[in-house]
Amino acid sequence: MLLAIDCGNTNTVFAVFDGTSQLGAWRTSTNAGRTADEYAVWLTGLMALNDLDRSSIDAVILATVVPATSFNLKSLCNKYFDIDPMVVGDPALSLGIEVRIDNPREVGADRLVNAVAAHERHAGTAMIMIDFGTATTFDVLGSDGAYEGGVIAPGINLSLDALYQAAAQLPRIAIQPPERPAGVNEPMPVIGKNTVTAMQSGIFWGYVGLIEGLVSRIKAQYGAPMFVVATGGLAPLFAKSTDVIQEVDPDVTLRGLVLIHERNKDV
């Protein structure tokens, strides 16, 4: 069985696969100070709840965008699973796609993994992959699957936290569009009638405008039809409010890790 580890800026996901079948997945906050021993107690306990034993793991693949976590995550694999993990970003690891940017080593591991999975599902189609994470990223993939660059914007939660912390009279709010008044069957309002609805409108519709504006400009520069896929926890919310997002793919990163492992396991 394969243990796939996706370490992002905010959360780290551990998932166990038997072939392409996911047997379990668990999420924890990313913490560069968490030791291999702490990971092991937490992870093996959760695996046991799914009737999975650590001895059943015979391969591990790791992608992290937080370099400070690498040592402890690798130590977890070596000490508790007796496995030297595949690491996305290792020059010896074949992704199966080209990276056509100025410095390929600058691209976050998660963005490359997403590109691999997105191309496998939509081969022959140029794409924009939107990832709603700590940053909101827009990645451009050629019809041959090549990673061709992208856009990085502040994530919506990051923007919301900055607004709350910098403005003394503004409250912390949930990310959602302003609600329609009771009994009114009209489009969701943009003009807020109080502080909370004004903030909700600015954050929510502001990000809808960012999504639509950047997708439009990317397509104009690219000069060819492009399919738009979104992932990340907020992807379903925004996909309901704009027609530029054509598909939501919540499992793209884990699926990409499985594909990369499959391509390199016999090398």
Phi and psi restraints in degrees (value plus and minus 20) as a CYANA .aco file:
   2 LEU   PHI    -128.3   -88.3
   2 LEU   PSI     112.4   152.4
   3 LEU   PHI    -121.6   -81.6
   3 LEU   PSI      98.9   138.9
   4 ALA   PHI    -126.4   -86.4
   4 ALA   PSI     111.1   151.1
   5 ILE   PHI    -141.8  -101.8
   5 ILE   PSI     100.4   140.4
   6 ASP   PHI    -136.0   -96.0
   6 ASP   PSI      83.6   123.6
   7 CYS   PHI    -122.0   -82.0
   7 CYS   PSI      88.1   128.1
   8 GLY   PHI    -121.5   -81.5
   8 GLY   PSI    -199.2  -159.2
   9 ASN   PHI     -85.7   -45.7
   9 ASN   PSI     -52.5   -12.5
  10 THR   PHI    -124.1   -84.1
  10 THR   PSI     -66.0   -26.0
  11 ASN   PHI    -149.1  -109.1
  11 ASN   PSI     134.6   174.6
  12 THR   PHI    -140.3  -100.3
  12 THR   PSI     110.7   150.7
  13 VAL   PHI    -132.8   -92.8
  13 VAL   PSI     112.4   152.4
  14 PHE   PHI    -133.5   -93.5
  14 PHE   PSI     110.5   150.5
  15 ALA   PHI    -158.7  -118.7
  15 ALA   PSI     122.7   162.7
  16 VAL   PHI    -128.4   -88.4
  16 VAL   PSI     112.4   152.4
  17 PHE   PHI    -145.0  -105.0
  17 PHE   PSI     121.0   161.0
  18 ASP   PHI    -132.1   -92.1
  18 ASP   PSI      80.8   120.8
  19 GLY   PHI      46.6    86.6
  19 GLY   PSI    -143.5  -103.5
  20 THR   PHI    -120.4   -80.4
  20 THR   PSI     -17.1    22.9
  21 SER   PHI    -108.2   -68.2
  21 SER   PSI     103.5   143.5
  22 GLN   PHI    -103.6   -63.6
  22 GLN   PSI     103.1   143.1
  23 LEU   PHI    -117.1   -77.1
  23 LEU   PSI     -37.0     3.0
  24 GLY   PHI     159.4   199.4
  24 GLY   PSI     129.8   169.8
  25 ALA   PHI    -166.9  -126.9
  25 ALA   PSI     118.2   158.2
  26 TRP   PHI    -158.7  -118.7
  26 TRP   PSI     122.8   162.8
  27 ARG   PHI    -140.3  -100.3
  27 ARG   PSI     118.6   158.6
  28 THR   PHI    -158.5  -118.5
  28 THR   PSI     137.3   177.3
  29 SER   PHI     -88.2   -48.2
  29 SER   PSI     121.4   161.4
  30 THR   PHI     -93.2   -53.2
  30 THR   PSI     107.7   147.7
  31 ASN   PHI    -164.6  -124.6
  31 ASN   PSI      89.7   129.7
  32 ALA   PHI     -83.0   -43.0
  32 ALA   PSI     -39.8     0.2
  33 GLY   PHI    -107.9   -67.9
  33 GLY   PSI     -25.4    14.6
  34 ARG   PHI     -91.3   -51.3
  34 ARG   PSI     108.2   148.2
  35 THR   PHI    -104.3   -64.3
  35 THR   PSI     146.4   186.4
  36 ALA   PHI     -79.0   -39.0
  36 ALA   PSI     -58.9   -18.9
  37 ASP   PHI     -84.5   -44.5
  37 ASP   PSI     -60.8   -20.8
  38 GLU   PHI     -85.8   -45.8
  38 GLU   PSI     -64.6   -24.6
  39 TYR   PHI     -77.0   -37.0
  39 TYR   PSI     -63.3   -23.3
  40 ALA   PHI     -84.0   -44.0
  40 ALA   PSI     -65.1   -25.1
  41 VAL   PHI     -80.4   -40.4
  41 VAL   PSI     -66.4   -26.4
  42 TRP   PHI     -85.7   -45.7
  42 TRP   PSI     -69.7   -29.7
  43 LEU   PHI     -90.3   -50.3
  43 LEU   PSI     -67.3   -27.3
  44 THR   PHI     -86.5   -46.5
  44 THR   PSI     -50.1   -10.1
  45 GLY   PHI     -85.1   -45.1
  45 GLY   PSI     -63.2   -23.2
  46 LEU   PHI     -89.4   -49.4
  46 LEU   PSI     -58.1   -18.1
  47 MET   PHI     -80.1   -40.1
  47 MET   PSI     -60.8   -20.8
  48 ALA   PHI     -81.7   -41.7
  48 ALA   PSI     -54.2   -14.2
  49 LEU   PHI     -84.3   -44.3
  49 LEU   PSI     -42.6    -2.6
  50 ASN   PHI    -121.6   -81.6
  50 ASN   PSI      -2.7    37.3
  51 ASP   PHI      38.3    78.3
  51 ASP   PSI      17.8    57.8
  52 LEU   PHI    -135.1   -95.1
  52 LEU   PSI     112.4   152.4
  53 ASP   PHI    -125.8   -85.8
  53 ASP   PSI     124.6   164.6
  54 ARG   PHI     -81.6   -41.6
  54 ARG   PSI     -45.2    -5.2
  55 SER   PHI     -87.5   -47.5
  55 SER   PSI     -36.6     3.4
  56 SER   PHI    -100.0   -60.0
  56 SER   PSI     -32.7     7.3
  57 ILE   PHI    -101.8   -61.8
  57 ILE   PSI     100.1   140.1
  58 ASP   PHI    -137.5   -97.5
  58 ASP   PSI     -17.1    22.9
  59 ALA   PHI    -177.0  -137.0
  59 ALA   PSI     129.2   169.2
  60 VAL   PHI    -157.2  -117.2
  60 VAL   PSI     118.9   158.9
  61 ILE   PHI    -147.3  -107.3
  61 ILE   PSI     117.5   157.5
  62 LEU   PHI    -147.9  -107.9
  62 LEU   PSI     112.6   152.6
  63 ALA   PHI    -148.6  -108.6
  63 ALA   PSI     106.4   146.4
  64 THR   PHI    -157.1  -117.1
  64 THR   PSI     120.9   160.9
  65 VAL   PHI    -125.9   -85.9
  65 VAL   PSI     -11.7    28.3
  66 VAL   PHI    -139.1   -99.1
  66 VAL   PSI      72.8   112.8
  67 PRO   PHI     -72.9   -32.9
  67 PRO   PSI     -52.5   -12.5
  68 ALA   PHI     -87.0   -47.0
  68 ALA   PSI     -35.0     5.0
  69 THR   PHI    -107.5   -67.5
  69 THR   PSI     -34.9     5.1
  70 SER   PHI     -78.3   -38.3
  70 SER   PSI     -65.7   -25.7
  71 PHE   PHI     -80.3   -40.3
  71 PHE   PSI     -69.6   -29.6
  72 ASN   PHI     -89.3   -49.3
  72 ASN   PSI     -54.7   -14.7
  73 LEU   PHI     -89.1   -49.1
  73 LEU   PSI     -60.1   -20.1
  74 LYS   PHI     -85.4   -45.4
  74 LYS   PSI     -58.8   -18.8
  75 SER   PHI     -82.8   -42.8
  75 SER   PSI     -59.6   -19.6
  76 LEU   PHI     -75.7   -35.7
  76 LEU   PSI     -67.6   -27.6
  77 CYS   PHI     -84.9   -44.9
  77 CYS   PSI     -63.6   -23.6
  78 ASN   PHI     -91.1   -51.1
  78 ASN   PSI     -63.3   -23.3
  79 LYS   PHI     -99.6   -59.6
  79 LYS   PSI     -60.1   -20.1
  80 TYR   PHI    -125.4   -85.4
  80 TYR   PSI     -38.6     1.4
  81 PHE   PHI    -136.7   -96.7
  81 PHE   PSI     -26.1    13.9
  82 ASP   PHI      35.7    75.7
  82 ASP   PSI      22.8    62.8
  83 ILE   PHI    -154.8  -114.8
  83 ILE   PSI     116.3   156.3
  84 ASP   PHI    -110.3   -70.3
  84 ASP   PSI      92.3   132.3
  85 PRO   PHI     -93.4   -53.4
  85 PRO   PSI     131.1   171.1
  86 MET   PHI     -90.4   -50.4
  86 MET   PSI     119.2   159.2
  87 VAL   PHI    -145.1  -105.1
  87 VAL   PSI     100.1   140.1
  88 VAL   PHI     -84.1   -44.1
  88 VAL   PSI     108.7   148.7
  89 GLY   PHI      91.1   131.1
  89 GLY   PSI     -38.6     1.4
  90 ASP   PHI     -85.3   -45.3
  90 ASP   PSI     104.6   144.6
  91 PRO   PHI     -76.7   -36.7
  91 PRO   PSI     -44.3    -4.3
  92 ALA   PHI     -98.4   -58.4
  92 ALA   PSI     -31.8     8.2
  93 LEU   PHI    -108.4   -68.4
  93 LEU   PSI     106.3   146.3
  94 SER   PHI    -110.4   -70.4
  94 SER   PSI     105.0   145.0
  95 LEU   PHI    -107.7   -67.7
  95 LEU   PSI     -44.2    -4.2
  96 GLY   PHI      65.9   105.9
  96 GLY   PSI     -13.9    26.1
  97 ILE   PHI    -156.6  -116.6
  97 ILE   PSI     136.6   176.6
  98 GLU   PHI    -105.5   -65.5
  98 GLU   PSI     134.3   174.3
  99 VAL   PHI    -139.1   -99.1
  99 VAL   PSI      83.4   123.4
 100 ARG   PHI    -122.4   -82.4
 100 ARG   PSI      47.2    87.2
 101 ILE   PHI    -153.8  -113.8
 101 ILE   PSI     153.9   193.9
 102 ASP   PHI     -78.5   -38.5
 102 ASP   PSI     -66.6   -26.6
 103 ASN   PHI    -152.6  -112.6
 103 ASN   PSI      74.2   114.2
 104 PRO   PHI     -74.9   -34.9
 104 PRO   PSI     -45.8    -5.8
 105 ARG   PHI     -92.9   -52.9
 105 ARG   PSI     -31.2     8.8
 106 GLU   PHI     -99.4   -59.4
 106 GLU   PSI     -39.0     1.0
 107 VAL   PHI     -93.9   -53.9
 107 VAL   PSI     111.3   151.3
 108 GLY   PHI     -79.4   -39.4
 108 GLY   PSI     122.0   162.0
 109 ALA   PHI     -77.9   -37.9
 109 ALA   PSI     -58.1   -18.1
 110 ASP   PHI     -84.4   -44.4
 110 ASP   PSI     -55.6   -15.6
 111 ARG   PHI     -88.3   -48.3
 111 ARG   PSI     -57.5   -17.5
 112 LEU   PHI     -90.0   -50.0
 112 LEU   PSI     -60.9   -20.9
 113 VAL   PHI     -82.3   -42.3
 113 VAL   PSI     -62.8   -22.8
 114 ASN   PHI     -80.2   -40.2
 114 ASN   PSI     -61.0   -21.0
 115 ALA   PHI     -81.4   -41.4
 115 ALA   PSI     -62.2   -22.2
 116 VAL   PHI     -80.0   -40.0
 116 VAL   PSI     -67.9   -27.9
 117 ALA   PHI     -89.5   -49.5
 117 ALA   PSI     -60.3   -20.3
 118 ALA   PHI     -84.4   -44.4
 118 ALA   PSI     -61.5   -21.5
 119 HIS   PHI     -87.2   -47.2
 119 HIS   PSI     -57.2   -17.2
 120 GLU   PHI     -81.2   -41.2
 120 GLU   PSI     -55.7   -15.7
 121 ARG   PHI    -101.9   -61.9
 121 ARG   PSI     -50.9   -10.9
 122 HIS   PHI    -147.1  -107.1
 122 HIS   PSI      28.7    68.7
 123 ALA   PHI     -77.7   -37.7
 123 ALA   PSI     118.9   158.9
 124 GLY   PHI      68.1   108.1
 124 GLY   PSI     -17.6    22.4
 125 THR   PHI    -141.7  -101.7
 125 THR   PSI     109.5   149.5
 126 ALA   PHI     -89.9   -49.9
 126 ALA   PSI     124.0   164.0
 127 MET   PHI    -159.9  -119.9
 127 MET   PSI     138.0   178.0
 128 ILE   PHI    -138.8   -98.8
 128 ILE   PSI     102.4   142.4
 129 MET   PHI    -125.3   -85.3
 129 MET   PSI      95.2   135.2
 130 ILE   PHI    -120.4   -80.4
 130 ILE   PSI     105.9   145.9
 131 ASP   PHI    -139.5   -99.5
 131 ASP   PSI      94.2   134.2
 132 PHE   PHI    -107.7   -67.7
 132 PHE   PSI      67.9   107.9
 133 GLY   PHI    -142.1  -102.1
 133 GLY   PSI    -170.2  -130.2
 134 THR   PHI     -77.0   -37.0
 134 THR   PSI     -60.8   -20.8
 135 ALA   PHI    -127.9   -87.9
 135 ALA   PSI     133.6   173.6
 136 THR   PHI    -117.2   -77.2
 136 THR   PSI      95.0   135.0
 137 THR   PHI    -132.6   -92.6
 137 THR   PSI     126.4   166.4
 138 PHE   PHI    -142.5  -102.5
 138 PHE   PSI      89.8   129.8
 139 ASP   PHI    -127.5   -87.5
 139 ASP   PSI     115.0   155.0
 140 VAL   PHI    -122.2   -82.2
 140 VAL   PSI     103.6   143.6
 141 LEU   PHI    -138.5   -98.5
 141 LEU   PSI     111.0   151.0
 142 GLY   PHI     -92.4   -52.4
 142 GLY   PSI     148.2   188.2
 143 SER   PHI     -84.6   -44.6
 143 SER   PSI     -39.6     0.4
 144 ASP   PHI    -111.3   -71.3
 144 ASP   PSI     -14.6    25.4
 145 GLY   PHI      71.2   111.2
 145 GLY   PSI     -25.1    14.9
 146 ALA   PHI     -85.2   -45.2
 146 ALA   PSI     121.6   161.6
 147 TYR   PHI    -103.3   -63.3
 147 TYR   PSI     100.1   140.1
 148 GLU   PHI    -134.4   -94.4
 148 GLU   PSI     -11.8    28.2
 149 GLY   PHI     102.0   142.0
 149 GLY   PSI    -188.3  -148.3
 150 GLY   PHI     154.2   194.2
 150 GLY   PSI    -182.9  -142.9
 151 VAL   PHI    -153.5  -113.5
 151 VAL   PSI     120.0   160.0
 152 ILE   PHI    -141.8  -101.8
 152 ILE   PSI     102.0   142.0
 153 ALA   PHI    -142.2  -102.2
 153 ALA   PSI     139.4   179.4
 154 PRO   PHI     -80.0   -40.0
 154 PRO   PSI     119.8   159.8
 155 GLY   PHI     -87.3   -47.3
 155 GLY   PSI     135.3   175.3
 156 ILE   PHI     -84.2   -44.2
 156 ILE   PSI     -60.1   -20.1
 157 ASN   PHI     -86.6   -46.6
 157 ASN   PSI     -56.6   -16.6
 158 LEU   PHI     -83.0   -43.0
 158 LEU   PSI     -63.5   -23.5
 159 SER   PHI     -85.2   -45.2
 159 SER   PSI     -61.3   -21.3
 160 LEU   PHI     -85.4   -45.4
 160 LEU   PSI     -61.9   -21.9
 161 ASP   PHI     -83.8   -43.8
 161 ASP   PSI     -60.0   -20.0
 162 ALA   PHI     -84.1   -44.1
 162 ALA   PSI     -60.4   -20.4
 163 LEU   PHI     -84.5   -44.5
 163 LEU   PSI     -64.8   -24.8
 164 TYR   PHI     -84.0   -44.0
 164 TYR   PSI     -61.8   -21.8
 165 GLN   PHI     -96.2   -56.2
 165 GLN   PSI     -49.3    -9.3
 166 ALA   PHI    -111.1   -71.1
 166 ALA   PSI     -41.3    -1.3
 167 ALA   PHI    -131.7   -91.7
 167 ALA   PSI      91.5   131.5
 168 ALA   PHI     -82.0   -42.0
 168 ALA   PSI     -49.2    -9.2
 169 GLN   PHI    -120.9   -80.9
 169 GLN   PSI     -14.5    25.5
 170 LEU   PHI    -119.4   -79.4
 170 LEU   PSI     111.5   151.5
 171 PRO   PHI    -102.7   -62.7
 171 PRO   PSI     146.7   186.7
 172 ARG   PHI     -99.7   -59.7
 172 ARG   PSI     111.4   151.4
 173 ILE   PHI    -146.7  -106.7
 173 ILE   PSI     143.7   183.7
 174 ALA   PHI    -101.4   -61.4
 174 ALA   PSI     133.1   173.1
 175 ILE   PHI    -106.0   -66.0
 175 ILE   PSI      84.8   124.8
 176 GLN   PHI    -185.2  -145.2
 176 GLN   PSI     135.8   175.8
 177 PRO   PHI     -91.0   -51.0
 177 PRO   PSI     135.1   175.1
 178 PRO   PHI     -78.2   -38.2
 178 PRO   PSI     121.0   161.0
 179 GLU   PHI     -96.9   -56.9
 179 GLU   PSI     127.2   167.2
 180 ARG   PHI     -88.1   -48.1
 180 ARG   PSI     126.3   166.3
 181 PRO   PHI     -80.1   -40.1
 181 PRO   PSI     129.5   169.5
 182 ALA   PHI     -76.3   -36.3
 182 ALA   PSI     113.7   153.7
 183 GLY   PHI      60.1   100.1
 183 GLY   PSI     -17.0    23.0
 184 VAL   PHI    -123.1   -83.1
 184 VAL   PSI     104.4   144.4
 185 ASN   PHI    -128.5   -88.5
 185 ASN   PSI      53.5    93.5
 186 GLU   PHI    -153.7  -113.7
 186 GLU   PSI     148.2   188.2
 187 PRO   PHI     -75.3   -35.3
 187 PRO   PSI     131.9   171.9
 188 MET   PHI     -77.6   -37.6
 188 MET   PSI     115.3   155.3
 189 PRO   PHI     -90.2   -50.2
 189 PRO   PSI     134.0   174.0
 190 VAL   PHI    -126.9   -86.9
 190 VAL   PSI     -58.2   -18.2
 191 ILE   PHI     -99.6   -59.6
 191 ILE   PSI      95.1   135.1
 192 GLY   PHI     -96.5   -56.5
 192 GLY   PSI     123.6   163.6
 193 LYS   PHI    -122.5   -82.5
 193 LYS   PSI     -21.3    18.7
 194 ASN   PHI    -174.9  -134.9
 194 ASN   PSI     156.4   196.4
 195 THR   PHI     -79.9   -39.9
 195 THR   PSI     -64.8   -24.8
 196 VAL   PHI     -84.6   -44.6
 196 VAL   PSI     -68.1   -28.1
 197 THR   PHI     -88.6   -48.6
 197 THR   PSI     -50.8   -10.8
 198 ALA   PHI     -86.3   -46.3
 198 ALA   PSI     -60.3   -20.3
 199 MET   PHI     -88.2   -48.2
 199 MET   PSI     -62.9   -22.9
 200 GLN   PHI     -78.8   -38.8
 200 GLN   PSI     -62.6   -22.6
 201 SER   PHI     -84.7   -44.7
 201 SER   PSI     -64.1   -24.1
 202 GLY   PHI     -83.3   -43.3
 202 GLY   PSI     -64.2   -24.2
 203 ILE   PHI     -90.4   -50.4
 203 ILE   PSI     -72.4   -32.4
 204 PHE   PHI     -89.7   -49.7
 204 PHE   PSI     -76.5   -36.5
 205 TRP   PHI     -91.2   -51.2
 205 TRP   PSI     -47.5    -7.5
 206 GLY   PHI     -80.9   -40.9
 206 GLY   PSI     -61.0   -21.0
 207 TYR   PHI     -95.0   -55.0
 207 TYR   PSI     -52.7   -12.7
 208 VAL   PHI     -80.0   -40.0
 208 VAL   PSI     -63.3   -23.3
 209 GLY   PHI     -83.7   -43.7
 209 GLY   PSI     -59.4   -19.4
 210 LEU   PHI     -82.1   -42.1
 210 LEU   PSI     -65.7   -25.7
 211 ILE   PHI     -80.6   -40.6
 211 ILE   PSI     -72.1   -32.1
 212 GLU   PHI     -85.4   -45.4
 212 GLU   PSI     -59.5   -19.5
 213 GLY   PHI     -86.7   -46.7
 213 GLY   PSI     -65.4   -25.4
 214 LEU   PHI     -89.8   -49.8
 214 LEU   PSI     -60.2   -20.2
 215 VAL   PHI     -80.2   -40.2
 215 VAL   PSI     -63.4   -23.4
 216 SER   PHI     -81.8   -41.8
 216 SER   PSI     -64.1   -24.1
 217 ARG   PHI     -90.1   -50.1
 217 ARG   PSI     -57.7   -17.7
 218 ILE   PHI     -82.6   -42.6
 218 ILE   PSI     -66.3   -26.3
 219 LYS   PHI     -82.2   -42.2
 219 LYS   PSI     -60.0   -20.0
 220 ALA   PHI     -83.6   -43.6
 220 ALA   PSI     -62.2   -22.2
 221 GLN   PHI     -90.3   -50.3
 221 GLN   PSI     -58.8   -18.8
 222 TYR   PHI     -89.1   -49.1
 222 TYR   PSI     -58.1   -18.1
 223 GLY   PHI      56.6    96.6
 223 GLY   PSI       4.0    44.0
 224 ALA   PHI    -171.0  -131.0
 224 ALA   PSI     138.3   178.3
 225 PRO   PHI     -79.1   -39.1
 225 PRO   PSI     122.0   162.0
 226 MET   PHI    -157.8  -117.8
 226 MET   PSI     120.4   160.4
 227 PHE   PHI    -116.8   -76.8
 227 PHE   PSI     114.8   154.8
 228 VAL   PHI    -130.5   -90.5
 228 VAL   PSI     101.9   141.9
 229 VAL   PHI    -140.4  -100.4
 229 VAL   PSI     121.0   161.0
 230 ALA   PHI    -142.1  -102.1
 230 ALA   PSI     128.1   168.1
 231 THR   PHI    -161.5  -121.5
 231 THR   PSI     152.6   192.6
 232 GLY   PHI      82.7   122.7
 232 GLY   PSI     141.1   181.1
 233 GLY   PHI     -79.7   -39.7
 233 GLY   PSI     -51.4   -11.4
 234 LEU   PHI    -112.7   -72.7
 234 LEU   PSI     -20.8    19.2
 235 ALA   PHI     -77.4   -37.4
 235 ALA   PSI     -66.7   -26.7
 236 PRO   PHI     -80.8   -40.8
 236 PRO   PSI     -57.1   -17.1
 237 LEU   PHI     -82.8   -42.8
 237 LEU   PSI     -66.2   -26.2
 238 PHE   PHI     -96.9   -56.9
 238 PHE   PSI     -50.5   -10.5
 239 ALA   PHI     -82.2   -42.2
 239 ALA   PSI     -47.8    -7.8
 240 LYS   PHI     -93.1   -53.1
 240 LYS   PSI     -37.6     2.4
 241 SER   PHI    -133.9   -93.9
 241 SER   PSI     -16.6    23.4
 242 THR   PHI    -167.0  -127.0
 242 THR   PSI     121.2   161.2
 243 ASP   PHI    -110.9   -70.9
 243 ASP   PSI     -14.8    25.2
 244 VAL   PHI     -98.3   -58.3
 244 VAL   PSI     -42.7    -2.7
 245 ILE   PHI    -106.7   -66.7
 245 ILE   PSI      99.0   139.0
 246 GLN   PHI    -117.3   -77.3
 246 GLN   PSI     -38.3     1.7
 247 GLU   PHI    -175.8  -135.8
 247 GLU   PSI     122.9   162.9
 248 VAL   PHI    -129.2   -89.2
 248 VAL   PSI     107.2   147.2
 249 ASP   PHI    -146.6  -106.6
 249 ASP   PSI      68.3   108.3
 250 PRO   PHI     -89.6   -49.6
 250 PRO   PSI     -41.5    -1.5
 251 ASP   PHI    -126.5   -86.5
 251 ASP   PSI      -1.9    38.1
 252 VAL   PHI     -81.8   -41.8
 252 VAL   PSI     -59.3   -19.3
 253 THR   PHI     -89.2   -49.2
 253 THR   PSI     -66.7   -26.7
 254 LEU   PHI     -83.8   -43.8
 254 LEU   PSI     -59.5   -19.5
 255 ARG   PHI     -84.2   -44.2
 255 ARG   PSI     -56.6   -16.6
 256 GLY   PHI     -86.3   -46.3
 256 GLY   PSI     -58.3   -18.3
 257 LEU   PHI     -83.0   -43.0
 257 LEU   PSI     -61.1   -21.1
 258 VAL   PHI     -83.0   -43.0
 258 VAL   PSI     -62.2   -22.2
 259 LEU   PHI     -83.7   -43.7
 259 LEU   PSI     -64.3   -24.3
 260 ILE   PHI     -84.3   -44.3
 260 ILE   PSI     -60.9   -20.9
 261 HIS   PHI     -80.6   -40.6
 261 HIS   PSI     -64.6   -24.6
 262 GLU   PHI     -79.8   -39.8
 262 GLU   PSI     -58.5   -18.5
 263 ARG   PHI     -93.0   -53.0
 263 ARG   PSI     -39.7     0.3
 264 ASN   PHI    -137.2   -97.2
 264 ASN   PSI     -22.2    17.8
 265 LYS   PHI     -87.2   -47.2
 265 LYS   PSI     -46.4    -6.4
 266 ASP   PHI    -122.3   -82.3
 266 ASP   PSI     -12.7    27.3
